Amino acid sequence: MNNLGDFLAMGGYGLYVWGSLGMCAAVVVAELVVIRLRRRLLVQEAGDERATGEPVA
């Protein structure tokens, strides 16, 4: 590996390697977003439940 181009090419497997890493990163980011949205929803539901005194179905 003499230069950056050789490193990125990964001996001809660069597209597979970098594509796989990119997909993993995208899934991790999506999971974090879903967790954050779900937490907001649960906190909001808990607040509604406390305000009314009745469980939300």
TIBAMAR-368138 format. One record per residue: residue in one letter; x, y, z of N, C-alpha, C in turn. Coordinates in pm, whole numbers, plus 50000, padded with zeros to 5 digits. Layout:
N
aXYZXYZXYZ ...
//
This chain:
57
m500844988150000500005000050000500885012450000 n501075017649882501965029249869501235042449886 n499945042449858499245055149868497805052849912 l497085063449922495695062849969494805055049873 g495035056249744494245049149644494355034049661 d495565029249687495765014849710495035010449837 f495105018749939494435015450064492925014550044 l492345024349974490905024549952490455013149861 a491315008949768490964998049677490964984649748 m491734983249855491794970949934492034958649847 g492934959749755493274948249671492124943849581 g491264952949543490144949649456488844947149532 y488914946549662487724944049744487214956549814 g487684968049774487334980649840485854983649839 l485204981449726483764984349718482994975949819 y483324963149829482654954349925482964958550069 v484234961050098484644964650235484014977850277 w484174988150196483665001350234482145001750229 g481544994350136480084993450132479534986750256 s480204976150301479774969250422479894978250545 l481004985350554481184994550667480165005750664 g479865010650545478865021250531477485016550573 m477115004450532475804999150569475724996950720 c476794991950780476814990250927476625003550997 a477325013650951477205027051011475785032350995 a475185030150878473815034950854472825027950948 v473005015050969472105007551058472265012251202 v473485014751245473715019551382473065033251401 v473225042151306472615055551315471095054351317 a470535045951230469085044051227468585038551360 e469305029151417468915023451546468915034051655 l469915042651656469975053351756468815063051740 v468455066251616467325075251591466025068851640 v465825056051609464605049151652464525048451804 i465645045751869465655045152016465285058752074 r465865069452017465575082952067464105086552049 l463535083351932462125086251908461225078052000 r461555065352021460755056752108460795061852252 r461975066452296462095071852432461235084352449 r461255093252348460415105252355458935101652365 l458525091652288457135087352291456765081852428 l457635073752484457355067952616457305078652725 v458205088352719458205099352817456915107452802 q456505109952679455275117452655454075109652708 e454015096752683452905088652732452895088252884 a454055087552947454125087453093453615100753148 g453955111753082453455124853125451975125853111 d451405120653002449955120752983449275112453090 e449855101353123449285092353224449265099153361 r450315106253394450375113153523449355124453530 a449155131153418448235142653417446805138253435 t446415127253374445015122753380444765113153495 g445795106453541445625096753648445125083253597 e444965082053466444505069453408445555064353310 p445745051253304446705045853208446235048053064 v447185050952977446885052652836446925039052769 a445875035652694445805022452631446665021652510 
//
